[in-house]
Amino acid sequence: KLAVEAFMSKRAGNDEYGKQIEVALPVIISLGLGAWAGAAAQTSAHPLDVIRKRLQVQGINGNPVLYSNTFDCMTGIAKKEGVGALYKGLGPACVATIPGTGIAYITYELMKQFLKLSSV
């Protein structure tokens, strides 16, 4: 967000006193940045979530114990099912995560403005 605001301020130029014009991002841009951040976080953490779930259900209700630790589970899934299997269920997880992250980001930014706080 700070990088986008800095870029927009540079493009806006300086005021009549030579001071750089500060630009505030529109709410829809903040929503988009928050949603993008949520998608990136979900995508990076999802393989570990798949591994955790696989380790939790092994040995329950007749499921065989296939893996001894996290690394063994990760390599076993990648070898047997391909690396893409570590991202099974990413779509529904993103559908659940992205709106909430975007809304939380907007709420955070609006509260900063309301309380007259700055990021830097």
RORORO-791825 format. One record per residue (C-alpha): residue in three letters; x negated, y negated, z negated. Coordinates in steps of 0.05 Angstrom, whole numbers, padded with zeros to 5 digits, always signed. Example, Ala and Ser with C-alpha at 12.3 -4.5 7.8 and 13.67 -1.06 7.14 Angstrom:
% residues 2
ALA-00246+00090-00156 SER-00273+00021-00143 
//
This chain:
% residues 120
LYS+00000+00000+00000 LEU-00055-00048-00018 ALA-00091-00035+00048 VAL-00027-00048+00088 GLU-00014-00113+00050 ALA-00086-00135+00060 PHE-00081-00121+00135 MET-00016-00159+00141 SER-00044-00218+00101 LYS-00104-00222+00147 ARG-00058-00223+00207 ALA-00015-00278+00175 GLY-00076-00323+00168 ASN-00086-00381+00120 ASP-00039-00434+00093 GLU-00051-00509+00099 TYR-00099-00507+00040 GLY-00143-00452+00070 LYS-00117-00399+00022 GLN-00098-00332+00051 ILE-00023-00321+00055 GLU+00000-00264+00011 VAL+00049-00217+00045 ALA+00097-00171+00008 LEU+00118-00107+00042 PRO+00191-00098+00058 VAL+00228-00046+00016 ILE+00236+00001+00076 ILE+00160+00002+00086 SER+00151+00017+00012 LEU+00202+00073+00018 GLY+00164+00101+00078 LEU+00097+00098+00042 GLY+00126+00132-00019 ALA+00158+00186+00024 TRP+00092+00197+00061 ALA+00055+00202-00005 GLY+00105+00253-00030 ALA+00098+00295+00033 ALA+00022+00292+00028 ALA+00023+00313-00045 GLN+00072+00369-00032 THR+00032+00395+00027 SER-00033+00395-00012 ALA-00004+00429-00074 HIS+00042+00479-00040 PRO-00009+00535-00028 LEU-00024+00537-00102 ASP+00051+00540-00117 VAL+00058+00600-00069 ILE-00001+00634-00103 ARG+00028+00621-00172 LYS+00096+00650-00153 ARG+00065+00712-00122 LEU+00023+00724-00185 GLN+00084+00714-00230 VAL+00130+00764-00195 GLN+00080+00820-00186 GLY+00095+00878-00231 ILE+00167+00855-00244 ASN+00227+00895-00220 GLY+00185+00946-00184 ASN+00141+00897-00147 PRO+00070+00925-00142 VAL+00011+00891-00175 LEU-00031+00869-00114 TYR-00075+00813-00140 SER-00121+00806-00200 ASN-00132+00731-00200 THR-00118+00666-00162 PHE-00176+00672-00114 ASP-00160+00745-00099 CYS-00087+00725-00086 MET-00106+00668-00040 THR-00155+00709+00002 GLY-00107+00769+00003 ILE-00049+00728+00029 ALA-00094+00694+00081 LYS-00122+00760+00106 LYS-00057+00800+00106 GLU-00006+00748+00128 GLY-00049+00691+00155 VAL-00064+00623+00127 GLY+00006+00598+00147 ALA+00036+00644+00094 LEU+00007+00597+00041 TYR+00055+00544+00068 LYS+00118+00587+00069 GLY+00176+00546+00042 LEU+00141+00479+00052 GLY+00200+00450+00091 PRO+00252+00459+00036 ALA+00201+00437-00016 CYS+00189+00372+00023 VAL+00264+00361+00031 ALA+00270+00364-00045 THR+00207+00321-00059 ILE+00204+00266-00007 PRO+00268+00227-00024 GLY+00253+00226-00098 THR+00181+00203-00088 GLY+00203+00148-00041 ILE+00256+00123-00090 ALA+00207+00126-00148 TYR+00157+00086-00108 ILE+00209+00032-00092 THR+00231+00029-00165 TYR+00159+00022-00188 GLU+00147-00035-00139 LEU+00211-00072-00156 MET+00197-00066-00231 LYS+00127-00094-00220 GLN+00158-00154-00184 PHE+00212-00162-00238 LEU+00160-00160-00294 LYS+00112-00203-00254 LEU+00056-00152-00256 SER+00004-00139-00203 SER-00033-00076-00179 VAL-00101-00107-00181 
//
